Amino acid sequence: MKITKVKNSKLASVDFNNIPFGRTFSDHMFVAEYQDGKWQNARIEPYGSLLFDPACLALHYGQSIFEGLKAFVTQTNEAVFFRIDKHIERLNISAKRMCMPTVPATMFMDAVNTLVTLDRAWMPNKPGSSLYIRPLMFASDEFIGVRPSNRYTFVIMTGPTGPYYAKPVSLLASDQYVRAAQGGVGEAKTAGNYAASLLASKEAQLEGFDQIMWMDAKEFKYIQEVGTMNIFFVIDGKVVTPATDGAILKGITRKSVIDILKDKGYEVEERLLSIDEIVEAHKSGILQEAFGTGTAAVVSFISDITYKGYRMEMPKSEDCKVGLLAKSTIENIRFGIEEDKWNWVQKVVVPESIGA
């Protein structure tokens, strides 16, 4: 892997007390091309624009996937990844679904270890802060025709993020728009999934809501996700989350929350969950919590849900002991405060090519 370092770092221009998510990027990025049946020309280079033809297949037919993960500085000043193996696995599940080549785990790990080591100074060491890592792959054939590309570009970019304080969100349960259907690409982190959600989200915001709660595509009866997160409910002391059925993204934070809560003694069910059951639980006074899970906020609490004009108020976030427990446990494991009994944390390895 060829390494070209920046001549002048942008680091001095960054205010680490005010880092808006997704707008600040580190000095370097990883790039590789897939051609003739193999990955080649792997390199680390200064972060910058990519040059591609207007006929680039990804722009026309949407063969594009991505991932999102984080690296952290622990309380002992070590740089670590959280469940990076699962992110590589999910990236390749997305690739297979979108008829794209998989990324070798060794290439991925070499790339991120080198990137994080080179840009170690970009990693905030304040509680709740992290280095966000965004891998993406897109079709790069210069051809207008509906078929899988023969060439692909794979990029990994990084950027510092500050503490993510998400206010509780207000949800509209959609009975008009669909995020994904069984047999579709709901399990893949493909760009089109997110583009398709924008109109519904915008209309919901114009009505005073923050996000959409997505329902199944056949009956608009069963709950799938909330915005870009998986969703959990606490009903009469029991934790319930929709089962991943091919239309729901298999969230890594989702799985971590399930494992943690089971370990803490909670009964957790993964099953079909209808909106009617949630309405009835609310009317009966046994709907105790609702929260979303994802990489950015870990846990994002829900303030209210509206379904066909019926508004369900949720308890205040400070009273949601299950969601707060899940959030604090994951954060404590990430930063080395709590025992990592599942071996989710992996230290960043300094590559021999750039030394200690």
N, C-alpha and C positions, 0 to 999 in steps of 0.2 A: 504494500500500500504506500503510494507516494504521499508525502506530507509537505505541503507548502504553507508556511506560517505567514500571518499578516505582518506587514512592516510597521504599521501603526495601529495599536489597539484602540477600540472605541470605548473601552472600559471607563476612562476618566470622565466621559460625558454622561454616565448613567447615575441617576439619583436612586440609590438603593432603598431610600425611604418612601419612594413613590414609583412603583413598577407596575404599570397597567398590564394586565394579562394579554399576551399575544401580540404585543407591539414592540418589544425590545428583544433583540437577538444577539447571540454571542458572536465572537470573532470568526469562528470557523464552522464549516459544514462538511459532511461526508457526501460524496457522489460516486455512483457506480452505474455502469450501463450493462444491460442484458442484450446480447446479440450472438447469433450463430449458436444458440442453445446453451450459452454460459454467461455468467457474470464476469465482467472484465473492466479494466481501467479504474479500479477502485482507488480513491484518493481523498485526502483531506485538503481543503483549500479555503481561502478566505471567503466568508459569507458574502454572497452577492447574487446578482441576477443570473438566470439560466436562459440560454439562447435556444429557441426551438422554432420550427417552421409553422406557418398558419395552418397547414394541413395535418398537424400533429393529431393523431387519432384520439387522444384523450380529450381534446377540446370539442370534438364532434360527437363522440359516442360514449364518453364517460367512463372509460376504463381507468379508474383512479381510486386508490385506497390509501389509508393512513392509519397511524396509531398515535397514542398519547400516553406517555409515562413520565416519571419524575426521578431525579436523583436528589439526595438529601445530604446535609452535613449533620452528623450525629453529635451528641453531647461530648464525645471524645474527639471531635474534629476529624472524623473519618468520612470520606465520601462513599455513599452507598446507593444502590438501586433497590426499588421495592417491587418484588414479584416480576422481575424482568423476563424470566423464562415464560411466564404466561402471556406477556405482551408479544413476544416473538411467536409463540404458538398461535395467538389470535391473528396476528398480522398474516401469517401463512394460511390460516383458515379463510381469511378475507381474500387472499390472492387466489386460492383455488376456486372459490365461488365466482370470482370475476374473471376466470380463465387467464390468470397471470402466473408467471413463474414464482416459485417460493424463494425466500431469502435464506441462505444457509445461516444457521445459528452462529457458527464461528465467525463469519463475515460481519454479522450484526454486532456481536460482542466485541470484536476487534475495533470496529468503528466507534461504538459508544464509549468504550474504555479510553480510546485515544482522544476522542472529542472532549470528554469530561476532564481528562488529565490536562490537555492543552488549555482548556478554558476554566480551569479550577477556580480561578479568581472571580469568575462570574457567578459562582454558587453562593447565594446569600446564606448566612449562618444564623439568621434570626429564627426563632420558633415560628412554625407555620410557613416558612419560605422554602423555596426549592429551585432546582434547575429543571425546567420543563423540556422534555425531549419529544420531538415530533418527527417520526419517520413517515415518509410518503413514497408511493410508487405510482408512475403513470405511463400509459402507452405512448411511445414516441415515434412510431412509424409515420412517415410523411405520405399519407395515402387517405383518400376519402372513399371508404367502403366499409360496410358493416361486417367485420370479422375481427378475431383476436389479432392484436399487434404481434409482430415478430421481434420488435425492439421495445425495451422499457428503460426508464430512468428511475433509479432509487436514490433518495436523498434523506439525510438525517440532519435536522437543524435543532438548535437548542436556544433557550433564552431564560433569564432569571424571572422568577415570579415571587411576589410578596404574599403575605397571608391572605387567604381567600375568605372574606367575611360575607357570606351570602345571606341576605335577609330572607325570612320565610316567604315562600312563593304562593301566589294565588293561582289556582288552576281552573281551566274550563275543560270539562270532559267533552271531547268532540264526538258528535254523532253525524258529522258530514265528511271530514277529511280523514284519510288513512295514512299512517306512517309506513306500515309494511304488512304483507300477507304471507301466510304459510306457502312455502315454495318460492318465495321471492328472495330478496337480498337483505332482509332485516337483520340477519346475524352478521353481515359483513359491514366493516367500517369503510363504506364506499361513499364517495363524494355526493352521489345522487340522492342518497337517503336524506342528507341534510338539506340539500337544495329543495327537495320536495316538501320539507317541513316548513319552509319560510313563510309561505302565504298564510297557512293556518295560524302560525304563531303571530304574524303581524295583525291579522284580523282579531285574534284573541286580545292582543295588547290594546287595540283600538277600543275594545269593549271594557277595558280596565283590568284585564287579567295579565299575569306574568308569562304563563306558559300553557301549553296544551297537555292534557292527559289523554294519551292515545288509546283507542279501543280497537278491538279486532275488526278485520276487514269484512267479515261475513255478516255478523249480526249487530255490530256496534254494541256488544254486550259485555265482553270480557276485557279487562284492563290489561294493557301491554306495558307502556312506559310513560314517563313524564318528561316532556321536553327532550333533552338528550341524556336522560338518566334512567336507571332502573328505579323501581318504586317498591316501598315496603309499607305495610300497615300493621299496627298492633291492635288486635281485636280481642278484648276480654283476656288480656295477658298473653295471648298467642301471637307470634310473629308470622305474617303471611306475605308472600311475594309471588307474583305471577311466574309460572313455570316457563322456562325458555323452550319455545315450541317451534323454532325456526324463524319466527317473525320478531323475536326479541333478542337484542344484543346480549351476549354472555359477558356481562360486566365483571371485571376483575375485582373491583371494589365490592360489587354485589356478592361475589363468592366469598370474599374475605369477611364481609359482615355476617354472612350465614355461618361460616366456621366459628367466628368469635362468639356469636350469640348462642350457638349450640354448646360451645365449650363453657359458657357462663351459666348454662342450665336452662336456657329458654327453649321452648318448643317452637321450631321453625318449620313452616309448611311451604313447599313450592308446588303450586297447583293452579288450575283455572280459578280466576277470581272475578266474579261478576260485579258490575257497578251496582246492581240491585242489592247484593250482599252488603256492600259498603253503605249504601243509603239506609238499609235496615239496621245495620250496626250503629250508625249515627243516631237514628231515631230512637234506638233502644238505649243509648247512652254508653255503649261498650266499645265505641271506636276511640281508642286512646291516643294513637299517634299515627302520623303519616309522614314519610320522608323519602327523598330521592337519594341515590348513591351514584358517585362517579369520581373520576380521577381529580377533577379540579377542587371541589369543595369537600370531598369524602362523603359527608352527609349534608343534605340541604333540606331543611324542614319545610313543611307545607302548612300555610296559614289557613287555607280554605279551598274547597272544591265545589264547583257548581255544575250540576247535571240537570239539564232540561228545566232550568229556572230554580231548582232547589239548591240552596247554598248550605254547605256543611262546614261549620267553623271547627278548626282543630285547636287543641290545647297550645298554649304558648311554648316556644322551643325550650325554654328553661325548665319546663315541666315534663319534657319528653325524655325520660330516663333511659329508654332503650336506644334511641338514636344517639343520645349524648354518650352513652357507654361505648357504642360501636365506633363513633368518631374519635373519642379520646384514646381508645385502645389501639386503633390503627396508627394514629399520630404518634403515640408513645412507642410503638414498635418501630416505626420508621426512624425515630430519633434516638433509639437505643435506650429509652427510659424504662421500657417494659420488656420482659423476656420474649424473645422471638421463638416460641416453641414450634412454629411451623417452618422455620428456616426460609422465611419470605424475604429477608434482607440479604443482599449480596454486595460485598465490598467492590468498589471500583479498583480494577487492577491496572497498575501503571505499566504500559507496554515497554518492552526492552528497546524498541525503536526510538523512544524519546527520553528514556531514562527516568530516574526518580526525581 
